[in-house]
Amino acid sequence: MLDPAPEPVMKAIAREVNLSETTFPVVISDDEYEVRIFTPGDELPFAGHPTLGTAWVLGPRRWRQTSAGGTVVVDADASGAVMTVPDATLTEVDAAPCVAALGLAGAEGAYLATVGGMTHVLVPTDAPIDRLVPDPGAVAAAAQGAGGKSLAPMRRVDDTTLHLRVFLPASGIPEDPGTGSAAGAVGVLARRLWGTKADVVIRQGDEMGRPCRLEVHAEEGDVRVGGRVTACAEGTFTL
């Protein structure tokens, strides 16, 4: 892959920006680009939320994005973007450490979701998750013990709405306001467990004061994740 800057510079910029993810794209043709994705703490093979934002910034069209985790197709227009992602692999794991780390009243199992090289431990529950204040060390240990980078409690609000929170302290992200890489797997798992509709909205980020709404089409073999994108700042780095 082509690098837009030396790796130490990309890492330093990601730490300075201090957002969940910072992307560094290189356009290689009229409809294709390569990208590297960094958190404040490490590099990710794939991430959904910045994929949508990056394609939107690059302009309205159908893009092919290639990252270390693979290639996805992203349709961007003036209002937002939608990406088509492969089905996640869902593997049941021991829920007890995850429930304890999150401080949940209970859970309906725990599942390791893998897509594009990203791993999330999904913890479905019928208990409210809006007031959770988990210990970052316990969350990191539980996620790692289950083979994941994040711990993500999820709850059914109704047949078309899901509530999700995602904690990634090991990557320098105490909590993520929006997690597109997990969204497709969340939608598919919710259909399996709760019989929710194929088209759902995932509510995330409210507890941080950074509300995010991701629209998910969650049919196995046809998983799409998207939403509106809004520019909130721009600037120039002097190196």
Residue pairs with C-beta under 8 A, 6 or more apart in sequence:
1 26
1 34
1 36
1 66
1 68
2 26
2 28
2 34
3 10
3 24
3 26
3 36
4 10
4 24
4 25
4 26
4 36
5 13
5 24
9 239
10 22
10 24
10 36
10 38
11 38
11 43
13 22
13 38
13 237
14 21
14 22
14 38
14 39
14 40
15 40
16 237
17 40
18 40
19 40
20 39
20 49
20 50
20 168
20 173
20 176
20 177
20 178
21 37
21 38
21 39
21 44
21 47
21 49
21 50
22 37
22 38
22 39
22 50
23 35
23 36
23 37
23 38
23 50
23 51
23 53
23 54
24 35
24 36
24 37
24 38
25 33
25 34
25 35
25 54
25 58
25 65
26 33
26 34
26 35
27 33
27 58
28 34
30 61
31 61
31 62
31 63
31 64
32 63
32 64
32 65
32 66
33 54
33 58
33 63
33 64
33 65
33 66
34 65
34 66
34 67
35 51
35 54
35 65
35 66
35 67
36 43
36 67
36 68
37 43
37 44
37 45
37 46
37 47
37 50
37 67
38 44
39 168
39 171
39 172
39 173
40 171
40 172
40 173
41 170
41 171
41 172
41 173
42 171
42 172
43 68
44 69
44 117
44 118
44 171
45 67
45 68
45 69
45 70
45 116
45 117
45 118
46 67
46 68
46 69
46 70
46 72
46 115
46 116
46 117
46 118
46 181
47 118
47 179
47 180
47 181
48 83
48 85
48 179
48 180
48 181
48 182
48 183
48 184
48 225
49 176
49 178
49 179
49 180
49 181
49 212
49 214
50 180
51 65
51 67
51 72
51 74
51 81
51 83
51 180
52 74
52 76
52 80
52 81
52 82
52 83
52 180
52 225
52 226
52 227
52 229
53 81
53 229
54 65
55 63
55 65
55 74
55 75
55 76
55 81
55 83
56 76
56 80
56 81
56 229
57 231
58 76
59 76
60 76
60 77
60 78
61 75
61 76
62 73
62 74
62 75
62 76
63 73
63 74
63 75
63 76
64 71
64 72
64 73
64 74
65 71
65 72
65 73
65 74
65 83
67 116
68 117
69 115
69 116
69 117
69 118
70 86
70 116
70 117
72 83
72 84
72 85
72 116
73 83
73 84
74 81
74 82
74 83
74 84
75 81
75 82
75 83
75 226
79 228
79 229
80 226
80 227
80 228
80 229
81 226
81 227
81 229
82 215
82 224
82 225
82 226
83 180
83 224
83 225
83 226
84 222
84 223
84 224
85 115
85 116
85 181
85 184
85 223
85 224
85 225
86 115
86 116
86 223
87 115
87 184
87 188
87 220
87 221
87 223
88 113
88 114
88 115
88 184
88 185
88 188
88 223
89 112
89 113
89 114
89 115
90 111
90 112
90 113
90 122
90 185
90 188
90 189
91 111
91 112
91 114
92 109
92 110
92 111
92 112
93 110
93 111
93 112
93 121
93 146
93 147
94 110
94 145
94 146
95 107
95 109
95 110
95 123
97 141
97 142
97 145
97 146
98 104
98 107
98 110
98 121
98 123
98 142
98 143
98 146
98 151
99 106
99 107
99 110
99 123
100 138
100 142
101 134
101 135
101 138
101 139
101 141
101 142
101 143
101 151
102 123
102 132
102 134
102 139
102 142
102 151
102 153
102 167
103 132
103 133
103 134
104 123
104 125
104 127
104 129
104 132
104 153
105 125
105 127
106 125
106 126
106 127
107 123
107 124
107 125
107 127
107 153
108 124
108 125
108 126
108 193
109 123
109 124
110 121
110 122
110 123
110 146
111 121
111 122
111 123
111 124
111 185
111 189
112 119
112 120
112 121
112 122
112 146
112 147
112 148
113 119
113 120
113 121
113 122
113 148
113 182
113 185
113 186
113 189
115 181
115 184
115 185
116 181
118 149
118 181
118 182
119 147
119 148
119 149
119 150
120 148
120 149
120 150
120 152
120 166
120 179
120 181
120 182
120 185
121 142
121 143
121 146
121 147
121 148
121 150
121 151
121 152
122 152
122 154
122 182
122 185
122 186
122 189
123 151
123 152
123 153
123 154
124 153
124 154
124 155
124 156
124 189
124 190
124 193
124 194
125 153
125 154
125 155
126 155
126 156
127 155
128 155
129 153
129 154
129 155
129 163
129 165
130 163
130 206
130 207
132 153
132 165
134 151
134 167
136 167
136 169
136 174
137 169
139 151
139 167
139 169
140 169
140 170
142 151
143 149
143 150
143 151
143 167
143 168
143 170
144 170
149 168
149 170
149 171
150 166
150 167
150 168
150 171
150 176
150 179
150 182
151 166
151 167
152 164
152 165
152 166
152 167
152 179
152 182
152 186
153 164
153 165
154 162
154 163
154 164
154 165
154 186
154 189
154 190
155 162
155 163
155 164
156 162
156 163
156 190
156 194
156 196
157 163
157 203
159 195
159 196
159 197
159 200
160 196
160 197
160 199
160 200
160 201
161 200
161 201
161 203
162 186
162 187
162 190
162 196
162 200
162 201
162 202
162 203
163 202
163 203
163 204
164 179
164 182
164 183
164 186
164 202
164 203
164 204
165 175
165 204
165 207
166 175
166 176
166 179
166 182
166 204
167 173
167 174
167 175
167 176
168 174
168 175
168 176
175 207
175 208
176 204
176 205
177 204
177 205
177 208
177 210
177 211
177 212
178 204
178 205
178 210
178 212
178 214
179 204
180 214
180 225
183 202
183 214
183 216
183 225
184 216
184 218
184 223
184 224
184 225
186 202
186 216
186 218
187 196
187 198
187 200
187 202
187 216
187 217
187 218
187 223
188 218
188 220
188 223
190 196
190 200
190 218
191 197
191 198
191 218
196 218
198 217
198 218
198 219
199 215
199 216
199 217
199 218
200 215
200 216
200 218
201 213
201 214
201 215
201 216
202 213
202 214
202 215
202 216
203 211
203 212
203 213
204 211
204 212
204 213
204 214
205 211
205 212
212 227
213 227
213 228
214 225
214 226
214 227
215 225
215 226
215 227
216 223
216 224
216 225
217 223
217 224
217 225
